[in-house]
Amino acid sequence: MPTPTEQHKQEAPARVSCLVVTVSDTRKEETDKSGQLIRRLLEEQGHEVAGHRIVPDEYGIIAELLRAAADDPAVEAVLLNGGTGIAARDVTVEAVRSVLDKELPGFGEIFRFLSFAEDIGSAAILSRAVAGTMGRTAVFAMPGSTGAVKLAMTRLILPELGHVMREIYKDAK
């Protein structure tokens, strides 16, 4: 007999339509290795990439993009990379938090734990990864390095993306 979590994962959608967003003042399509990695990993797992945007690290632009994505029926999840550090220009986390209905604090907590244990040691305290929901849309914001993206995608987001969507959709009629 499956556990409740196993049952939920069995009931989860196998395909989620995702908008990939790179937050950067310098990256272009050809230099956006992290955005390309997110797209590749999503597609390898059978998910759909509904779009890919590169936006500057500007609070208003990020928040407006998230609101528009939440209003778009073709977008079920938004995966952002970049702008999560502690520099003055890093405002992704503030913009994301400003539009979330519910935050998933475990995402950032576990991301930092895994980063500490597997990769960067005490520098993990500088990470401000965040996730949550906006209505029926899941939002995940991770650091912009390819190592951080690979860690977040393979260890946290991809294993739970369908499950997150199942939980978002379960009470909706």
N, C-alpha and C positions, 0 to 999 in steps of 0.2 A: 504494500500500500504506500503510495507516494506521500511525502510530507506536504504540509500546506504550501510551502515555498515551491516544491517540485510541481505540485498541481497548478499553481499560478503560472509557472513558466511554461507548462504544457498548454495552458489556455492563452498564452501571450501571442500577439501577432508575430509572424516570422519576418515580416517585411515592414520597415518603418521608413517613411519619407522624411528625409533630413535636409535642412539647409545648413551648409558649411560656411562659416564666417571667420575670416582672418582679420584680426584687428592689428593694424600696423601702419605707421607713417612712412615706411620705406619699402615694404614688399610689393612686388608686382606678380602677375600670374606666373611668369617663368621662374621667379625666385621664391615662390611660396611653397617650400618643401613640406611644411607642416599641414597646410590646407590640402595639398596633393595627397599626403599620407592619410589624412582622415577620409578623403574621398575613396582612396583605394581600399582601405580597411572596411569601410561601409559596404562597398560593392562586393568585396570578397565574401562578406557575410550575408549577401542577398538583400541588403537594404538599398533603398533608392536615394540618389542624390538629387534633390529637387532644385538645387542651385548652389552656387559658390560665389561669395562676395568677398572683396577685400575693401575694408573701410578704415578710415583714419581713427586714431585713438581719441575720439571726441564723444563725450558723454551723450549729448543730444542725438547724434547720428546713431550711436549704438542702441539707445533706448527706443528711438523711432523705428529702427530696423526690426527690433524684437517685437514691438507692438504690431507692425505690419505683418510679420511672420505669424504671429498668433492669430491674426485675422484671416490668414490665407489657408483655405481648406486643404491645399496641396502640401502644406508643411505640418508635420507632426512633431518634429524635434528640431532644435537649433543647436548646433555644436560650434562654439566659438573657441578660437585659440588666439592667444596674445593679449597684451595689456593687463595682465593679472599681477604684475610685480608691484613694487613699492615706490617706484619713481613717480615724480609729480605728474607725468603724462599718462601713467597707467590708471585708467578709469573704467576698465571693463567691468570689474566687480561691482563698483558703485552703480553703474548703469544697469547691470543685470538685476541687482538687488532691488532697484527702484521700481521694476516692473513685475517682479515675481509675486504670485499669490501665496505660494508655499515654497520654503527653502528646504533642500535636502542636505542638512549639515554633514551627514555621513560621507558624502562625496568628497568634500574638501578634507575632512579629517582623515579618511582612509587614503586619499591621494597623497597627503603629506606623510603619513606613516610609511606607505610603500616607497615614496621618494627617499625618505630617510634611510629605510632599511636596505633598499636595493640599489640606490643610485648615488644620491648627492649628499648624504649625511646631514649634518646640522644645517646646511643651507636650505633644507626643506622648510624651515620656518619663514622663509621669504615668499613662499608660494601662497597665493590667495585663490586657489581653484574653488569654484562655487557651482551649485546646480539647484534646480527647482522647477516649479511649474508655473505657467501662465495659462489659466483656463485649461484647455485640452492640449496644450503644447508643452513638451519637456524642453528644458534649457540646461545645457552643460557648458561651462566656461573653464578652459584649461590653459596652462601656460603655453607659450608659442614655440618652445624648443621642440625639435622632432623627438627627442628622448622623452620629454614630458607627454607629448601627444601619444606616442606609442604606449607608454605606461597607462595613461588614462583610458585610452581606447581599448586596449587588450585586456586589462585587468578589471576595469570598472564599467565603462560605458557599454561596450558590445555584449558582455555577459548579462547585463541587466536592462538593455534598451527596450526589448519587447515586454519585459516584466513591468517596467515603469509605465509603458503605454497601456498595458492591461489594467493597471491600477487607476490610471487617469480615466480610462473609458468605462470601467466597470459599473459606475452609477449613472452614466449618461444613457439616456433613452433616445 
